Every structure is written in structure tokens, then in C-alpha cells.
Amino acid sequence: MLQFADAHHFPVIVFEMRISFAGILQDLHRMIASRHYQSLRQMSVLSKKFNELSLTANGILNILQEIYKQIETPALFLTEYDRMHYYPPESKELYKRIYPKISHLSMAAANAQIFSSEGIHFVIMPVKGLGQIWGYLCLKLKTDAMDAYTSFIMEHAVLAISQIMLRTKTMEENKRVAEEEVARKLLTGKDCEQAEMKAVLPGYSTNLHFRVILFKVTKPQSGTKDWEETLLQLSAMMKNRIKKKGMLSLISAAKDEITAICFFKKDEQANHDLATFSDIHQSLVQLSIKGRYNGKHTMTGISKAYKNTADVCRACDDAKKVIFLQQINLLQEIFYDKIGIYQILLLGEKNEYVETFIYDQLGPVLEYDAKMNASLLTTLEVYLKNRGRKKETANELFIVRQTLYHRLEKIEELLGFQFMEPARRLALETAILAYHIYQSGYTHFNLEDYHL
């Protein structure tokens, strides 16, 4: 019997005297009950500890530290905006290596999920609140399974972190509402006292310059139920990226556009900040493509730099003009500083002088095209763009060079002058640009009628 028990790793206890099995059962039950009580007490103490830590400064980090103290395993909390909290400090490199996989898993994770990376096992659990996922708690495991105690720790840690996130979200929402109120006042041309600015933007100074970024996002045809929440999330991510560039910002979001007033310390070198704003633009486009914001259909307009906050409304108009040029496919430029002659052509008031100028320069060609259903204006535009190079012009127009020669002769006959002379060429190029703006449906560019 002993051999059989040994072969099957079955313990055999031999009592050399008479034993009361009822007493043994009572002792075992007492031990099990005591251990169960100790376990419940320990869990209660730990749950209370997590709740206390959630009320401290750096509460999330303190909770991660307590997790490490209890089960001696590195812990990470990843927020919805890709901010990481981790403990111990040396675990940073480990989590940086596996971050892409964590980020991918987190998109679909609804409950605790175990995964492996580089031969190491991890468990990830979402932190939820108000029907949303605010982040993910990730622990390194010693095996490919999670025991009950680790599961208990994760569940209560997640609950404590969600309480922290709820308070943080509430404060952020209050701050966002206050900032948006100031932003809307500035965007509608109202004055804001310096004290009011500093109340929502600690660190604000009248020495700072600003630019306005107008970011237009195409609203999806389907799934618009949570569009307002989606727009707010994109606004928060936009603010985070602006902050990373060392700038202060006031952001207002409405319908399908986000307006950001970005304050910065201007460099002595002219337009040195354009590279920084270009980086912000690229990150916004990538963000909208990667997210659910239909990034292929976004437009960005960035104003020139101003210093007086009374000019915020004017800066916003700058950004609108840039987007207008993108909408009518005249110029794919994001900076108002770089739209050149369009700054004059897009003056707000109706300009009869511009209309007269267009007709004086292009009238005969326009009349001929309308009467003969020809395309001399397009030929002239492409020819000027190619600086008089006939081969390139013919190729771009998909015509043979002989046809181009006939068209150019007709253009010169209609215009009555050598149109490639510097002064004439400049006048024609300007008139063509102005003509396209007027042909876009705006007899004049009235900002009061501007709707994205």
C-alpha cells in the first residue's frame, strides 16, 4: 500500500495511538476558518489602504507602490492619453519595450486580460468610470496565470484609481469650462482682464505672443451619437500636444472644429516658431488618422503671430482664410504667413477695384472662353506657372506643342501685349488668383458669411 501511495504521490499518515478524528476535523476547521478570517482581514485592511492612498498627493503612484509592496511585482498605469505611471522606477524600460503591445491590447480589453511579451507574462485590467475606459492597470506576473490574491489586489487598486480619475476628470472639466468661456470671449472680440487670463492660464503674461490654430474635422456620416464627446477628447489631446511644446493654450470646440489660442515666447528670429506649429499640425493629423476622426478629411489654418489679445478675433479670421483657400483647392498651405498675395485678395470688405482689375487684365480672354467654349485662361495660367517653358506647359495640358503655339498666339492677340514681361506677368498672375477666389462662389470674401 505504501508503494502504491508513493507511486501516485499520495500522502499516508500513520497514527501510532488512538486518535479522535472529530478532534482532528475540528482543528482543521479552526485552522481553515482562522486562515480565511486572516485573509479577509488582510483584504479589508488593503482595501482601506488603497482608499486612503487615493486621497493622497500622487495617489496613483502610491497605489502602484503598495501593489509592489504586497506582491513584489512591477506595476504600470497607462492613461487614455498615453501618460504612464509605473513603479518601481527601474521598470520604466521594461514597460517602454512592451508599450506598443499594451496600447494595442487596451483598445479591445473589457476585463482582465493576460498576455506575454519577450517571454514575460503580464495582466492588464481597464479602469472604468461613467461608462468610459480611462486607463489600464498592468502588472507583471510570475507565471502565465493570475492567483486569487493578485486578482483581488488588481480589482481594488482599479477601484481606487477610478476614484482618483473621477476627481481629476471633475476638476479638468471645471477648468475646461472656465477656459472655454474665456476663449469664446476672446474669439468674439470681447475684452478679458489680465487677472481673468491668469486665473485660467497660470503663467500667462502680456509679453507672450499668440497664434490661433483652427482645426476642422469632418463629422462622420454614421456613428454621430457620441460626436460631442469625441470632439472633447480630441480637444484634450490637442491641448496635451500643445503643452508638450511648452506653450499655453485656450481651446474652444464646437460642431466640427476646434479653435486653439496658443501663447508662446516669441524668438527674435522671424517666424522661428513656425516649425513648432508645423509639428503640432502633423501630430494632430496623425492623431485624427489613428483615432476615429476621419483624419483624411481634416483641414488646419494657423494665423500669423499677434501680441495683443484684442486681436484674437482677427487671428481667427486669418485661420479661416487659410482654410477657405484649402476648401476651394487654390492653396494647400496651413500658415497665414505663407499665403502671400491672398492676404490682400481676401480682404473682408467688397472690393470693386479688384473686380475691375480682374476684368482689365483678363476680360478679353474670359469673354473668348465663354463664347467659344475654349480654355485659354487655363492655358495662360499653366504657362505662367511654368515660367514660359513650352514643353512643360504642353505636357501638363496634355496637348501637342503646335496646339500650344496657336493658343499662345491667340492669347497675345486678345491681350494685346507681351504678357511675359515682368510687370505684365505679375499683374496677370495676381488677376488669375483673384478670379479663382471670385469664381469659388464668393463675389467677395465676407467673413460674416463664412461657415465651415
Secondary structure, DSSP 8 states (H G I E B T S, - for coil): -HHHHHHTT------SS---HHHHHHHHHHHHHHHHHHHHHHHHHHHHHHHHHTTSTTHHHHHHHHHHHHH---EEEEETTS-EEEESGGGHHHHHHHHHHHHHHHTT-SS-EEEEETTEEEEEEEEEETTEEEEEEEEEESSSS--HHHHHHHHHHHHHHHHHHHHHHHHHHHHHHHHHHHHHHHHTT----HHHHHHHSTT--TT-EEEEEEEEE---SS--TTHHHHHHHHHHHHHHHHHHTT-EEEEEEETTEEEEEEEE---SSTTTTHHHHHHHHHHHHHHHHHTTS-GGGEEEEE---B-SGGGHHHHHHHHHHHHHHHHTTS----BGGG-TTHHHHT-SS--HHHHHHHHHHHHHHHHHHHHHT--HHHHHHHHHHTTT-HHHHHHHHT--HHHHHHHHHHHHHHH-S-TTSHHHHHHHHHHHHHHHHHHTT-SS--GGG---
